[in-house]
Amino acid sequence: MQRIITLIYVIITASIAVFCTIFEIQPALFIIDIFAPNVGDSYSVNLVVLLLWLILLSPLLIFLAISKLMRKKEDKNISSERTGIFVTRKKAFQSAMVGIPIYINDKKAGIIDNGKTKFFDTPIGTVTVHAGIGKQVSEKVQVIITEKQQLQFELKFKQSVFTVKIILNQILK
């Protein structure tokens, strides 16, 4: 849902930037006056559209940066006494600013960011793990975890023609 809203916002701001520049209305008129202060001066339409688009996108960029900073920081010291799984997300350009949710036994356990490793506590016994929601979801991986056992998983993306597929693999030691 967040990706759809982001995409819609980007498309709407691009169309507003183009519309305001073509018809020379505010806020594009302010930028045009900076580049062409006298009547009849020429200015770069592409530059005006780009600057206006960046200005209109700035609230979204600020929101994404703040939401990334507000996510819970991972523990640096994980005790070997804890039972759970480590999930390592490979660094990739696809969905770089978006955290991928991790589900353990069909309950959201947390979010993993691009290029990070995170530990998730799990119950003892049979555990089902998958990543992503909606159309972009990995296959469910079922493992048996004993007391004080820590399994490792790797989360990566596979590019297909029009979509990106999430793959969650267990790393065997």
Wavefront OBJ file of the C-alpha trace (Angstrom):
o trace
v 0.000 0.000 0.000
v 2.860 2.370 0.833
v 4.410 1.809 -2.596
v 1.133 2.565 -4.373
v 0.640 5.787 -2.426
v 4.250 6.797 -3.109
v 3.877 6.105 -6.828
v 0.610 8.055 -7.033
v 2.182 10.980 -5.163
v 5.184 11.038 -7.529
v 2.948 10.982 -10.620
v 0.661 13.715 -9.279
v 3.573 15.993 -8.325
v 5.177 15.489 -11.741
v 1.949 16.451 -13.508
v 1.491 19.508 -11.256
v 5.086 20.611 -11.969
v 4.586 20.292 -15.733
v 1.161 22.000 -15.642
v 2.391 24.938 -13.539
v 5.428 25.436 -15.779
v 3.512 25.316 -19.062
v 0.884 27.801 -17.911
v 3.425 29.872 -15.943
v 1.429 29.901 -12.721
v 2.620 29.814 -9.117
v 4.799 28.180 -7.782
v 6.575 27.748 -11.146
v 6.320 31.481 -11.809
v 8.583 32.135 -8.813
v 11.290 29.851 -10.252
v 10.831 31.340 -13.739
v 11.335 34.858 -12.310
v 14.639 33.704 -10.788
v 15.962 32.415 -14.125
v 14.380 35.120 -16.332
v 13.945 38.318 -14.296
v 13.088 40.530 -17.272
v 10.127 40.130 -19.591
v 11.213 38.341 -22.759
v 14.222 36.607 -21.194
v 14.563 32.916 -21.987
v 14.701 30.166 -19.385
v 15.099 26.411 -19.366
v 11.696 24.762 -19.089
v 13.281 21.442 -18.146
v 15.163 23.016 -15.254
v 12.065 24.780 -13.960
v 10.012 21.557 -14.099
v 12.767 19.587 -12.364
v 13.253 22.135 -9.570
v 9.516 22.462 -9.003
v 9.105 18.692 -8.980
v 11.878 18.322 -6.395
v 10.252 21.000 -4.250
v 6.900 19.216 -4.462
v 8.550 15.843 -3.678
v 10.390 17.160 -0.624
v 7.568 16.350 1.876
v 7.572 12.730 0.700
v 11.366 12.499 0.905
v 11.346 13.990 4.410
v 8.600 11.573 5.496
v 10.522 8.560 4.133
v 13.739 9.662 5.834
v 12.007 10.233 9.200
v 10.151 6.901 9.032
v 13.439 5.109 8.312
v 15.129 6.824 11.268
v 12.213 6.054 13.600
v 12.436 2.292 13.063
v 13.680 0.358 16.044
v 17.433 -0.090 15.994
v 18.682 -3.670 16.023
v 20.483 -5.127 19.006
v 24.246 -5.198 18.589
v 24.784 -7.849 21.269
v 22.664 -10.932 20.721
v 23.112 -13.494 23.470
v 23.716 -17.086 22.403
v 21.083 -18.040 25.008
v 18.251 -16.566 22.904
v 16.166 -18.712 20.573
v 15.368 -17.241 17.197
v 16.388 -16.465 13.663
v 18.725 -14.001 11.975
v 17.493 -12.525 8.709
v 20.017 -10.811 6.448
v 18.642 -8.647 3.659
v 21.028 -8.353 0.744
v 21.683 -4.814 -0.360
v 19.677 -4.129 -3.516
v 18.320 -1.164 -5.427
v 14.796 -2.629 -5.531
v 12.745 -1.213 -2.664
v 15.850 0.286 -1.067
v 13.913 2.834 1.010
v 11.133 0.421 1.936
v 11.440 -2.008 4.827
v 10.332 -5.571 4.115
v 8.095 -7.061 6.823
v 9.070 -10.447 8.300
v 6.283 -12.772 9.440
v 6.827 -15.578 11.934
v 3.885 -17.985 12.319
v 1.753 -15.536 10.255
v 2.340 -12.705 12.765
v 4.382 -9.653 11.861
v 7.654 -9.917 13.780
v 9.290 -6.768 12.417
v 10.754 -4.964 9.435
v 14.164 -5.450 7.864
v 15.900 -2.622 6.033
v 18.141 -2.732 2.982
v 21.539 -4.316 3.660
v 20.828 -5.063 7.349
v 20.790 -8.147 9.555
v 18.127 -8.434 12.240
v 17.390 -10.989 14.957
v 13.829 -12.152 15.646
v 12.887 -14.147 18.746
v 10.867 -17.273 17.956
v 9.061 -19.899 19.987
v 10.524 -23.381 20.365
v 9.133 -25.963 17.920
v 7.880 -25.709 14.368
v 8.086 -22.171 13.004
v 6.848 -20.800 9.668
v 8.745 -17.787 8.281
v 8.007 -15.615 5.248
v 8.764 -12.090 4.072
v 6.674 -9.445 2.338
v 2.967 -8.788 1.985
v 0.424 -8.751 -0.806
v 1.661 -9.767 -4.236
v 5.305 -9.511 -3.218
v 5.587 -12.310 -0.693
v 8.203 -15.016 -0.394
v 7.498 -18.711 -0.133
v 6.802 -19.878 3.415
v 9.759 -21.670 5.000
v 8.975 -24.110 7.797
v 11.753 -24.996 10.268
v 12.044 -26.716 13.625
v 13.848 -24.683 16.280
v 15.151 -26.149 19.511
v 16.018 -24.269 22.677
v 18.912 -21.765 22.318
v 19.137 -22.439 18.575
v 19.708 -19.536 16.187
v 19.022 -20.104 12.485
v 20.140 -17.811 9.677
v 18.078 -16.706 6.677
v 18.958 -14.603 3.656
v 16.443 -12.276 2.001
v 17.110 -11.290 -1.597
v 15.258 -10.104 -4.666
v 14.968 -11.788 -8.053
v 14.154 -9.542 -10.988
v 11.706 -10.922 -13.517
v 10.225 -9.160 -16.543
v 7.765 -6.794 -14.852
v 7.991 -7.756 -11.183
v 10.467 -8.309 -8.406
v 10.181 -11.555 -6.459
v 11.236 -11.856 -2.821
v 13.246 -14.980 -1.983
v 13.866 -16.135 1.612
v 16.451 -18.909 1.931
v 17.776 -20.644 5.015
v 21.552 -20.592 5.309
v 22.815 -23.975 6.438
v 25.971 -24.127 8.526
l 1 2 3 4 5 6 7 8 9 10 11 12 13 14 15 16 17 18 19 20 21 22 23 24 25 26 27 28 29 30 31 32 33 34 35 36 37 38 39 40 41 42 43 44 45 46 47 48 49 50 51 52 53 54 55 56 57 58 59 60 61 62 63 64 65 66 67 68 69 70 71 72 73 74 75 76 77 78 79 80 81 82 83 84 85 86 87 88 89 90 91 92 93 94 95 96 97 98 99 100 101 102 103 104 105 106 107 108 109 110 111 112 113 114 115 116 117 118 119 120 121 122 123 124 125 126 127 128 129 130 131 132 133 134 135 136 137 138 139 140 141 142 143 144 145 146 147 148 149 150 151 152 153 154 155 156 157 158 159 160 161 162 163 164 165 166 167 168 169 170 171 172 173
